Amino acid sequence: MVYRDFQGISLSGLGFGAMRLPVVNGNDAEINRDEAKRMVDRAMAAGINYYDTAFGYHDGNSEIVMGEALSKYPRDSYYIATKFPGYDLSNMPKVKEIFEEQLKKTGMEYFDFYLFHNVCEMNINQYLDPKYGIFDYLMEQKKNGRIKHLGFSCHGEYEVLKRFLDAYGEHMEFCQLQLNYLDWKFQKAEDKVKLLNDMNIPVWVMEPLRGGKLAKLDPLSEQELKALRPDEEIPAWAFRFLQSVKGVTMVLSGMSSMEQLDANLKTYSEDKPLNDKEMEGLMKVVDRMMSTKTVPCTACHYCVSHCPQGLDIPYLISLYNEHLYTAAAGGMTFIAPMALAAMDESKKPVSCLHCHSCEQVCPQQIKISDMMSDFVEKIG
């Protein structure tokens, strides 16, 4: 296992993300507890010592399961991170109530790492508003030893990131960004990383595979990358890219199976950053990907819990993206129509109420209602 130094602490370079744990019958709220615990056991045995969960993951059940899975291990053998759920504005006045609940759910007396969750355009004003007392309360918990290290995650644009840092940057010990080789350009992550490097704030990475999108590429792109590194698996390119980025300390991967975990462990058995030629080849792949207009969903499922129709929005977006990508490539666009035909009418895009509830909690700020309308128009 590759390790990184953080304030004298030796952190595994690969962190165990608990947003996409194995589930039962496709139900995101019902975690396969036995399999999740086996994965944690495997991760601990392999040297992973950083475990990342959050209040809203798996409809509130991720913190519970991760607490159970880690309870068998000595408290000083791992680091657990969770977050204040500011992606939902109704939580803003509840920081004390939620923090206490999180300690109970995980069975912890303290959190090693705690984050302001998903700082973005929709909540930056509330996060900075002193009337909610979020910053003051979390700083108090740090003073009391119930938070060892305080940071934040950010899905917002550069201006939002800078605004948050201007207000609280001197107190932030790390920043978690959506960072991968596609978003290096697509979401201007390169500029955000530079800002953090300039402020000497270590970078934590979420969505290294962009919700699995970078685990498999189009045949031409895979062929080009294989020519550069014949023995490197395609998903590993995402991690090798991150091993090449200055300031990256922690890379989180949300793993849903033992196979994914083992593949990532193999990758993180060594550092193999990209050389200039390999980086140039990878950016060529990125340019090709960006030429196709798709929706930047990472399948976080926040939207699902806020949809009054119970639509599986990430799945519908994946079908929409597949349809767009295939059409742009001149392929036969039969997969999405076929999949939709097998669905109950009440779960299709046409059932969207355009109430925008899902958009209020979307970290990617996707205009989901517009996407649903366009999907209906394209599919018929």
Secondary structure as GFF3:
##gff-version 3
##sequence-region A 1 380
A	DSSP	beta_strand	3	6	.	.	.	ID=ss1
A	DSSP	beta_strand	9	12	.	.	.	ID=ss2
A	DSSP	beta_strand	14	17	.	.	.	ID=ss3
A	DSSP	beta_strand	23	24	.	.	.	ID=ss4
A	DSSP	beta_strand	27	31	.	.	.	ID=ss5
A	DSSP	alpha_helix	33	46	.	.	.	ID=ss6
A	DSSP	beta_strand	50	52	.	.	.	ID=ss7
A	DSSP	three_ten_helix	57	60	.	.	.	ID=ss8
A	DSSP	alpha_helix	62	70	.	.	.	ID=ss9
A	DSSP	three_ten_helix	75	77	.	.	.	ID=ss10
A	DSSP	beta_strand	79	84	.	.	.	ID=ss11
A	DSSP	three_ten_helix	89	94	.	.	.	ID=ss12
A	DSSP	alpha_helix	95	106	.	.	.	ID=ss13
A	DSSP	beta_strand	111	119	.	.	.	ID=ss14
A	DSSP	alpha_helix	124	128	.	.	.	ID=ss15
A	DSSP	three_ten_helix	130	132	.	.	.	ID=ss16
A	DSSP	alpha_helix	134	143	.	.	.	ID=ss17
A	DSSP	beta_strand	147	154	.	.	.	ID=ss18
A	DSSP	alpha_helix	158	168	.	.	.	ID=ss19
A	DSSP	three_ten_helix	169	171	.	.	.	ID=ss20
A	DSSP	beta_strand	175	178	.	.	.	ID=ss21
A	DSSP	alpha_helix	183	186	.	.	.	ID=ss22
A	DSSP	alpha_helix	189	198	.	.	.	ID=ss23
A	DSSP	beta_strand	203	206	.	.	.	ID=ss24
A	DSSP	three_ten_helix	213	215	.	.	.	ID=ss25
A	DSSP	alpha_helix	219	228	.	.	.	ID=ss26
A	DSSP	alpha_helix	234	242	.	.	.	ID=ss27
A	DSSP	beta_strand	248	254	.	.	.	ID=ss28
A	DSSP	alpha_helix	258	267	.	.	.	ID=ss29
A	DSSP	alpha_helix	276	290	.	.	.	ID=ss30
A	DSSP	alpha_helix	302	305	.	.	.	ID=ss31
A	DSSP	alpha_helix	313	328	.	.	.	ID=ss32
A	DSSP	alpha_helix	335	341	.	.	.	ID=ss33
A	DSSP	three_ten_helix	345	347	.	.	.	ID=ss34
A	DSSP	three_ten_helix	349	351	.	.	.	ID=ss35
A	DSSP	three_ten_helix	358	361	.	.	.	ID=ss36
A	DSSP	alpha_helix	368	379	.	.	.	ID=ss37
###
